[in-house]
Amino acid sequence: MLELQTCRLDQWRSQLALDVRLKRLLDTIPLEVQTDGISLEALRKMLRGAKGRGCHCGAIGDELRRMGWRRERNWKKSENGFRAFWFPPS
């Protein structure tokens, strides 16, 4: 039971770190760029740690949703499938 609690605490701490890192990153991106939309992959690359490991896309998406961001998919303007961009809260 203690191991499970420790594991959950570690997950909570790592999620908290992602919250802080993502907020700091978004604060550095100009509002004009944000309103044009940001791809999840671009955010993932910018959030890479010192050892080159990236964050999980699902965790970034969950955190963006918590922050009020919305994802829009564009199926019509891409030859290689859809493009998804994230937009800040209105």
ABEGO torsion letter per residue (X at the ends): XAAAAAAAAAAAAAAAAAAAAAAAAAAABBAAAAAAEBBAAAAAAAABBAAGBBBBAAAAAAAAAAAGBBBBBBAAABAAEBBBBBBBBX
